[in-house]
Each structure stands twice: as C-alpha cells, then as structure tokens.
Amino acid sequence: MAFVKSSIATRTIALGLTLLATGLIGARPASAEATLIVEVDSGKVLHAEHATYPWYPASVTKLMTAYVILRAIKERRITLDTLFTATGNAVAQGPTKMGFGVGATLTVDNALKMLMVKSANDVAVVLAEGLSGSIEKFADEMNAASKRLGMTQSSWVNPNGLPADEQITSARDMAILARALILEFPEYEMYWRIPAIRYGKRTMPNHNGLMTYYPGTDGMKTGFICASGFNVVATASRNGRRLIVIVFGSPSGGARTVKAAQLFEKGFNGSGLSWLMPSLGTVDALQPIAAAPPNLRDEMCGPGRKRPASEEAESEEIATNGSSDTDNSSAYAVSARTLRDRLGKHMTMLGGTPPPPMPPVVVYLGAPKKQGETLVAARPGKRKGTAVVDVPAKPRAAAASMVPGFTPASAESKPATVTPAAETPDTPAPRKKRKHAADKK
C-alpha cells in the first residue's frame, strides 16, 4: 500500500510539473526563465518550463524578419541581389546598428548577414521598408506569417525588436518559427550560423556564445532588452539529430549560454527526461495562456546593477576573458573561464575543441559584386582579411559548408568603410504606447 501511495504521489508530482511547464496552472514569477527543448524533425517537446507564457522577444524578432524576407525571395518578389535604400527612419533607429547614412544602398544578401550577425536595427528597417514600403505594412506581413504558422501568441509592430508594448511572443511560438526556417529554407541556413562579418576594417562577432563554446551549434539568434532579459533561440546537431533550445529571461549573456548548453545536453542525452513524466506532445500542441508578459526592466537595468546590462558589452568582455555579466557583484556573473570550465567536458566528449570557425564573411554597401544567387564556399586567403572563393561543382551537395551570396574582398571590390553614427536613445516603434527599456541587441 505504501508503494502504491508513493507511486500515485510521484505521478501526481510529475503531472503537476508538466502542467506548470505548459502554463496551464499557476502564474510564473517574473524572475523565472522560460525554457524549451524541441526536436526539429518531429516537433516533439522534450522539456518545457513557462514555454507558453507571453514574453517580449527583443532581437529574436529578427528571425521573423528573416522569415518574411526569405518567403518574399521564394515567391520571387525580390532576390538576394535586390538593392534597398536606407531612409531617414532607418538611420534614426537606436543601437545596435551598422551606422550608415541616408541614401546608402545594400543588397538583400548583405542586409541579411548584417541582420543576423550584428543584429543591426537600422538594417531591419531597411529590409522592412524595402520590401513592404513601411514598417507598418511589414509588421502586417509578419503577423500574417505568424497566423499562417500557428504562432498564436505573437504580435509584431516592428522588424527589429526595439521596445514596444505590443511586440510579444512566447518560447512556444519561437520554436514553431525556428522549425519553419529550418524546414522551409534549408538552402539559406548559413545566414543564422555565420560566426562573424567583416565590414570595412571592422570585424563584428556573432553574439551567440554557443557558437564558440558549444560544439554542434548551428544557429540561430540572441536578443536583449531590459524588459525581456537575455533571450536566445538556438539550434545544435549531434549524430544526425537536431534540437531547438529556447531560453528567455536569463540575467546575463553568460548565464544564457550556460543554460542553453545544459538544455542541449539534457535533450541529446535524455538526462532528466523520466518515463514517469507524461508526454508533452508536439510544440504546436502546447496550450497558450492569456497573461501579460513579465517586465524584467528593474532586474536587468535597475539601480541594483552597477550599470545597465547590454548584449554588446557582454560579448566584448567574454572576448577579453572578463566577466560576462556587466554587474560583477551579481550572483549570476559568469566569466569566460567559467564558461569554458562548465562546457569543456562536453567538448572533450565530442572529440576535443570545436574546429576553427570559418573566416568572417565580408559585407559591403552598394550593388552586388557578382550577379546571381550563387552559393560559394570560402577558405582563408593569403592576405589578412581576404578570402578565396571556391565554386563547388555540385553546390547543393556542399550546401552544409556554404554561405549564400558570399562575396570575397578583392582589389576590384573593397568593402565600404563607414564611420558608424553615434548611438542614440531608442526611437519609438510604430503604434507603441510607451518604451520600457533601451535595446542594445
């Protein structure tokens, strides 16, 4: 009898945990993270915690922007070589941005690379206005795409994720979008796995720390505003199996990287996925809840921190082996050395450190240097900062190692050198009622 009672209690606890994970009971505390693990091929949910709770997306918004642009390419409305022009509205966007002036032109290909690596807010508006004519009309396309994909908790008013009360999504919805990007556009997947871009004399690394510290990472996008905390939609592959991991609301970029890596390990190894736990089904079957998204502004950027958190500051500090959390007194501070220590065992298990990353992809202003949407692979050139192009005989067969639309630096086509504009406070997004925070990423 004691065993029966114990078994019932165990199943009851497991069911309660599942209901909490799917957001069916209880209200999550504002300080908790939202996390999710989903198999790409099947859509099966391996783990969910607050996954259907509404959240401010920050710059993971740019995954939806990329989706709308890639759909437009597929529908032959534009091509990778289509030129878009920066307007005053685009140039006025707050940081992070490329900083070019009014009238600058860039191809869709270069814009996508800047969008996904630098997370440039000005480039997001260039794409939106170039395709749809205005931010408002592009937001309509974003919302239409969300509805078509079954992203029932998402609402978009701008293409970059700058603070807006009506810009909302959830971990569930972003997993649906990530699957759609992977399954609908496999030929363009290198856009979300480029480790760095080179623009003039500047090299700009991807903010996704998993690309450096977790072997097998192959995408996708990070984001941060004070209201949302540090977010990431990430993908990784191992032994022919690909997973999506989502972390929303981490207290720092370093903590976000560690949490995402731990979730990948849980998903790949099955650790903690007990047979006693009821099946969570597929990601589209997770039941959304009606609630207001948490506002983490005080925790992320309030007076309790030594200085406001920012995505770019964390990337710079990680690169120099400093603290990955701008508040060094925080219990969540994670140094680059700690990241290596925590994740090093996984690198060893997989055969050592990850292979050297591919060279930074050169981006530039102006017309395409080579016509056509040619897939090419890059290898390091003899001179520093250059690349040599190899055109595979069977480009589709070699797609895993290619960058769509990659164009190398050359004597005939030097990337434009542009002095970035000074970073200014965020500009209001269309239809926004109020701002909550400054967006650094």
Residue pairs with C-beta under 8 A, 6 or more apart in sequence:
10 276
11 276
14 274
14 276
14 277
14 278
15 278
16 25
17 277
18 277
18 278
18 280
19 25
19 26
20 26
20 49
20 50
21 47
21 48
21 49
21 50
21 51
21 280
22 48
22 51
22 52
22 280
22 286
22 287
23 50
23 51
23 52
23 53
23 286
23 287
23 288
23 289
24 287
24 289
27 291
28 34
28 50
28 53
28 294
30 294
30 295
30 296
30 299
31 296
31 299
32 49
32 50
32 249
33 49
33 50
33 229
33 247
33 248
33 249
33 250
33 259
34 49
34 50
34 51
34 53
34 55
34 170
34 171
34 246
34 247
34 248
34 249
35 47
35 48
35 49
35 50
35 51
35 171
35 245
35 246
35 247
35 248
35 259
35 263
36 45
36 47
36 48
36 49
36 51
36 171
36 172
36 175
36 244
36 245
36 246
36 283
37 45
37 46
37 47
37 48
37 243
37 244
37 245
37 263
37 264
37 266
37 267
38 44
38 45
38 46
38 175
38 178
38 179
38 243
38 244
38 246
38 283
39 46
39 241
39 242
39 243
39 244
39 267
40 178
40 179
40 182
40 183
40 235
40 242
40 243
40 244
41 241
41 242
42 282
43 179
43 282
43 283
43 284
44 280
44 281
44 282
44 283
45 51
45 280
45 281
45 282
45 283
45 286
46 243
46 266
46 267
46 273
46 280
47 263
47 266
47 267
47 272
47 273
47 280
48 171
48 172
48 280
48 286
50 171
51 170
51 171
51 172
51 175
51 246
51 286
52 153
52 170
52 171
52 172
52 286
52 287
52 288
52 289
53 170
53 171
53 289
53 291
53 293
53 294
54 153
54 168
54 169
54 170
54 289
54 291
54 292
54 293
55 168
55 169
55 170
55 171
55 228
55 231
55 248
55 249
55 293
55 294
56 163
56 167
56 168
56 169
56 225
56 227
56 228
56 293
56 295
56 436
57 154
57 161
57 167
57 168
57 169
57 174
57 223
57 228
57 231
58 161
58 223
58 224
58 225
58 228
58 231
58 439
58 441
59 119
59 160
59 161
59 221
59 222
59 223
59 224
59 225
59 231
59 311
59 439
59 441
60 161
60 169
60 174
60 221
60 222
60 223
60 231
60 232
60 233
61 124
61 156
61 158
61 159
61 160
61 161
61 167
61 169
61 223
62 115
62 116
62 119
62 124
62 159
62 160
62 161
62 221
62 223
63 174
63 177
63 178
63 181
63 192
63 220
63 221
63 233
64 142
64 145
64 146
64 154
64 156
64 159
64 177
65 115
65 124
65 127
65 128
65 138
65 142
65 159
65 160
66 112
66 115
66 116
66 181
66 191
66 192
67 145
67 177
67 180
67 181
68 131
68 138
68 141
68 142
68 145
69 78
69 108
69 112
69 127
69 131
70 181
70 184
70 185
70 188
71 145
71 184
72 78
72 131
73 79
73 80
73 108
74 184
74 185
77 131
78 108
78 130
78 131
79 108
79 373
80 107
80 108
80 109
80 112
80 368
80 373
80 404
80 405
81 107
81 108
81 109
81 367
81 368
81 371
81 372
81 373
81 405
82 107
82 108
82 130
83 105
83 106
83 107
83 366
83 367
84 105
84 106
84 107
84 108
84 111
84 126
84 127
84 129
84 130
84 131
85 103
85 104
85 105
85 126
85 130
86 100
86 101
86 102
86 103
86 104
86 105
86 106
86 122
86 126
87 102
87 125
87 126
87 129
88 102
89 125
89 129
89 135
90 122
90 123
90 125
90 126
90 129
91 100
91 101
91 102
91 122
91 421
92 424
92 427
93 121
93 122
93 124
93 125
93 160
93 162
93 426
93 427
94 121
94 162
94 423
94 424
94 425
94 426
94 427
94 438
94 439
95 121
95 312
95 423
95 424
95 439
95 440
96 118
96 119
96 120
96 121
96 311
96 312
96 423
96 439
96 440
96 441
97 120
97 121
97 122
97 123
97 420
97 421
97 423
98 114
98 118
98 120
98 122
98 123
98 199
98 418
98 420
99 122
99 418
99 419
99 420
99 421
100 106
100 122
100 365
100 418
100 420
101 418
101 421
104 365
104 418
105 365
105 366
105 367
106 114
106 123
106 126
106 363
106 364
106 365
106 366
107 367
107 368
107 405
108 127
108 130
109 368
109 373
109 404
109 405
110 363
110 364
110 365
110 405
111 123
111 126
111 127
112 127
112 191
113 191
113 194
113 197
113 361
113 363
114 120
114 123
114 197
114 199
114 363
115 123
115 124
115 127
116 191
116 192
116 194
116 206
116 221
117 194
117 195
117 196
117 197
117 204
117 205
117 206
117 361
118 197
118 199
118 204
119 207
119 221
119 222
119 223
119 311
119 441
121 160
121 161
121 162
121 439
124 158
124 159
124 160
125 135
125 158
125 159
125 160
127 138
127 159
128 134
128 135
128 138
128 139
128 158
128 159
129 135
129 138
131 138
131 141
132 138
132 140
132 141
135 157
135 158
135 159
135 429
135 430
136 430
136 431
138 159
139 156
139 157
139 158
139 159
139 430
142 156
142 159
143 154
143 155
143 156
146 154
146 155
146 156
146 173
146 177
149 176
149 177
149 180
150 176
150 284
151 169
151 173
151 176
151 177
152 173
152 288
153 168
153 169
153 170
153 172
153 173
153 288
154 168
154 169
154 170
154 173
155 166
155 167
155 168
155 169
156 167
157 164
157 166
157 167
157 429
157 430
157 431
157 432
158 164
158 167
158 429
158 430
158 432
160 439
161 167
161 223
161 225
161 439
162 225
162 426
162 427
162 429
162 439
163 225
163 226
163 227
163 426
163 429
163 432
163 435
163 436
163 437
163 438
163 439
164 428
164 429
164 431
164 432
164 435
165 432
165 433
165 434
165 436
166 431
166 432
166 433
167 429
167 432
168 293
170 288
171 246
171 248
172 283
172 286
172 288
174 233
174 246
175 233
175 244
175 246
175 283
176 283
176 284
177 233
178 219
178 220
178 233
178 235
178 244
178 246
179 244
179 283
181 189
181 192
181 220
182 189
182 219
182 235
182 242
186 399
187 375
187 396
187 399
187 404
188 404
189 218
189 219
190 402
190 403
190 404
191 404
192 218
192 219
192 220
192 221
192 235
193 211
193 217
193 218
193 219
193 220
194 206
194 358
194 361
194 403
195 205
195 206
195 211
195 212
195 357
195 358
195 360
196 203
196 204
196 205
196 206
196 357
196 360
196 361
197 203
197 204
197 360
197 361
197 362
197 363
198 204
198 360
198 361
198 362
198 363
198 385
198 409
198 415
199 362
199 363
199 364
199 415
199 416
199 418
200 415
200 416
200 417
200 418
201 417
203 360
204 360
205 315
205 319
207 222
207 253
207 311
207 312
207 314
207 315
207 441
208 217
208 219
208 220
208 221
208 222
208 232
208 234
209 253
209 254
209 256
209 257
209 315
209 318
209 324
209 339
210 217
210 232
210 234
210 236
210 257
210 260
210 261
211 217
211 357
212 318
212 354
213 257
213 261
213 339
213 340
213 343
214 236
214 257
214 260
214 261
214 264
214 343
214 346
215 346
215 347
215 350
215 353
215 354
216 236
216 237
216 238
216 264
216 350
217 234
217 235
217 236
218 235
218 236
218 237
218 242
219 233
219 234
219 235
220 233
220 234
220 235
221 232
221 233
222 230
222 231
222 232
222 253
222 256
222 311
222 441
223 230
223 231
223 232
223 311
223 441
224 230
224 231
224 253
224 300
224 309
224 310
224 311
224 439
224 440
224 441
225 436
225 437
225 438
225 439
225 440
225 441
226 296
226 297
226 300
226 301
226 308
226 309
226 436
226 437
226 438
227 293
227 295
227 296
227 297
227 300
227 436
227 437
228 248
228 249
228 293
228 296
229 248
229 249
229 250
229 251
229 296
229 299
229 300
230 247
230 249
230 250
230 251
230 252
230 253
230 255
230 256
230 309
230 311
231 246
231 247
231 248
231 249
231 250
231 256
232 245
232 246
232 247
232 250
232 256
232 257
232 260
233 244
233 246
234 244
234 245
234 246
234 247
234 260
234 264
235 242
235 243
235 244
235 245
236 242
236 243
236 245
236 264
236 268
237 243
238 268
238 350
239 268
241 268
243 264
243 267
243 268
245 260
245 263
245 264
245 267
247 256
247 259
247 260
247 263
249 294
249 296
250 256
250 259
250 332
251 299
251 300
251 325
251 330
251 332
252 309
252 314
252 324
252 325
252 326
252 327
252 330
252 332
252 333
252 334
253 311
253 314
253 315
253 318
253 324
253 325
254 314
254 318
254 323
254 324
254 325
254 332
254 333
254 334
254 335
254 336
254 338
254 339
255 324
255 325
255 332
255 334
257 324
257 334
257 339
258 334
258 338
258 339
258 342
258 343
261 342
261 343
261 346
265 271
265 346
266 272
266 273
280 286
295 436
297 436
297 437
298 304
300 308
300 309
300 437
301 308
301 309
301 437
301 438
304 327
305 326
305 327
305 330
306 326
306 327
306 328
306 329
307 326
307 327
308 326
308 438
309 325
309 326
309 327
309 440
310 326
310 440
310 441
311 440
311 441
312 440
312 441
313 326
313 440
314 324
314 325
314 326
317 323
317 324
317 326
317 336
318 324
318 336
318 339
319 336
321 335
321 336
321 337
322 335
322 336
323 333
323 334
323 335
324 333
324 334
324 335
324 336
324 339
325 332
325 333
325 334
327 333
347 353
347 354
358 378
358 403
359 378
359 379
359 380
359 387
360 385
361 378
361 403
361 406
362 387
362 406
362 407
362 408
362 409
362 415
363 415
364 407
364 413
364 414
364 415
364 416
365 415
365 416
365 418
366 416
368 405
368 407
369 407
369 410
369 412
369 413
370 407
373 404
373 405
374 391
374 395
374 405
375 392
375 395
375 396
375 398
375 399
375 402
375 403
375 404
375 405
376 389
376 390
376 391
376 392
376 395
376 402
376 403
376 406
377 389
377 390
377 392
377 398
377 401
377 402
377 403
377 406
378 387
378 388
378 389
378 390
378 403
378 406
378 408
379 387
379 388
379 390
380 387
380 388
381 387
381 388
381 408
385 409
386 408
386 409
386 410
387 406
387 408
387 409
388 408
389 406
389 408
392 398
392 402
395 402
407 413
409 415
425 438
426 435
426 438
426 439
428 435
